[in-house]
Amino acid sequence: MKKATGVEQSQPLFRQVSDNILNRMERGEWRAHDKLPSIRLLAEEFKVHRLTVFKAYRVLTEDGKVYVKDKSGYYVSADSVSSEEVEDGVVSSYSLSNQLSDIHRMPAKYQFSQALIDPNLLPNIYLSDYVKKVFDMYPKVMGTYATVQGDDELRESLSQHYSEHHRLQLSSEELLITSGAQQAINLIAQMMLGPMDTVLIERPTYSVAMDIFRRQGARLIPVQITPEGYDLDEVETLMRTHKPRMFYMNPTHHNPTGYTVPAWQRKVLVELAERYHCLLVEDDPFRDIYFDEEPPLPLFAYDTEGWVVYISSFSKYVAPGLRICAVACRYPFMEQLIKAKSLADNGTPQLNQKIFLHYYTSPRLQRHLAKLRIALQVHKEIMEEELAKAGWEWTAPKGGLNLWVKLPGDITAEALFRKSITQSISFVPGEICDPLGESNSWIRLSFSFANEALLREGMQQLTALSRTL
Ligand SMILES: Cc1ncc(COP(=O)(O)O)c(C=O)c1O
């Protein structure tokens, strides 16, 4: 397996400012021919020197994104506003907007882009049973608001489970139920980040998290993740020099690579977070999806000072549609998070929480997980067999739902995607997961959604297609 390169340097400041302006144009804050804020105003907003903003505007002008009117200022060019590109009848807006959701919207028979589990492998029958039971037990469940922090019984069961299984010492008061991990990341970003605040983020990473942080105007500094974890010297240097507000990480069966950060690094990372006052946002939806051995304890288990927020979503292996996720953190951070949650939606639907609770506390959950692990391992092995036949490179993960694959020769992910989507095969091009927008010879293939037959057939077609490029 090719060894990943070391940590990438962050982009120059003017580039981060120009990216921020571009992002805001793309999401419609400024439209074609709108006047952009003055250099002075932006320098104040970003807390940078005026020359930095001047340089950012100059780059945008040279790229045709912005034009200058004498004595009047900078304006948005008409052609800088994104449009969809159509080739062979295929809409490939993904390359313009870098949105994972754009890819998921494209219909595909061979679905390798969704990091979701085949619904046939999920416990739908039991969940529908529980819907009826929940209405019998709590006839007024729909008649009142849920509590903002989340159902008491559910938080109590979760805190017990966490202390028994993951050695997390926490009370139910230190748990908040959110509508999925995505909402948790969003709430934390809203609380913590303003324009030009710095966030350390793995490279590659879960692209939706990048979109959320960018929308807050944050500057992203990549930290390379490899099969061995991170370069901790580099992490320390970045924390010391950039004083990031947070490090967003997915250290267990990481999306998209499947890598797991070793236990010794987890302890050191918590020490670094304490020393440099950098919040570690530990996103952990794949912990229970392991193949042979359980992964190391969460970073949260080593934290005594409240520098880790632990996000544990149940979307992947119980039901993505229930939108149940638990966030663990200490006070006073929890107080702020509860306020943010109350403003967002005043509490995750009580019905969903109760249905989940009944499944979570039944012995069925552990039986389901035991079977699921075997089924997913079989899926992974089918995909790996086809990759091996084609001579593609990847590092076998110990859990999770994805393979991070290096394309052979000089094939680019974009070229392969354009072809494969016409054959109804989808995957995630690596650049979407890369904070630097590179990694274009890498792709993420999810082995969990397509059934075994489609998986083999689709992989054979995909590798055959690559030989025509
Ligand atoms: C690392 C990571 N975090 C969060 C999510 C979103 O989870 P949820 O469905 O709970 O919002 C995903 C989904 O793919 C993910 O891979």
The ligand as an SDF file (V2000), in Angstrom:
LIG
                    3D

 16 16  0  0  0  0  0  0  0  0999 V2000
  -18.2180   10.5500   10.2870 C   0  0  0  0  0  0  0  0  0  0  0  0
  -19.6890   10.7970   10.1670 C   0  0  0  0  0  0  0  0  0  0  0  0
  -20.2820   11.6290   11.0250 N   0  0  0  0  0  0  0  0  0  0  0  0
  -21.5960   11.8860   10.9600 C   0  0  0  0  0  0  0  0  0  0  0  0
  -22.3900   11.3130   10.0000 C   0  0  0  0  0  0  0  0  0  0  0  0
  -23.8570   11.6500    9.9530 C   0  0  0  0  0  0  0  0  0  0  0  0
  -24.5530   10.8900   10.8670 O   0  0  0  0  0  0  0  0  0  0  0  0
  -26.0940   11.1340   11.1780 P   0  0  0  0  0  0  0  0  0  0  0  0
  -26.8780   10.3480   10.1750 O   0  0  0  0  0  0  0  0  0  0  0  0
  -26.2620   10.6220   12.5590 O   0  0  0  0  0  0  0  0  0  0  0  0
  -26.3560   12.5930   11.0740 O   0  0  0  0  0  0  0  0  0  0  0  0
  -21.8310   10.4460    9.0760 C   0  0  0  0  0  0  0  0  0  0  0  0
  -22.6370    9.8600    8.0080 C   0  0  0  0  0  0  0  0  0  0  0  0
  -22.1400    9.3400    7.0480 O   0  0  0  0  0  0  0  0  0  0  0  0
  -20.4430   10.1820    9.1670 C   0  0  0  0  0  0  0  0  0  0  0  0
  -19.8400    9.3540    8.3110 O   0  0  0  0  0  0  0  0  0  0  0  0
  1  2  1  0
  2  3  1  0
  2 15  2  0
  3  4  2  0
  4  5  1  0
  5  6  1  0
  5 12  2  0
  6  7  1  0
  7  8  1  0
  8  9  2  0
  8 10  1  0
  8 11  1  0
 12 13  1  0
 12 15  1  0
 13 14  2  0
 15 16  1  0
M  END
$$$$
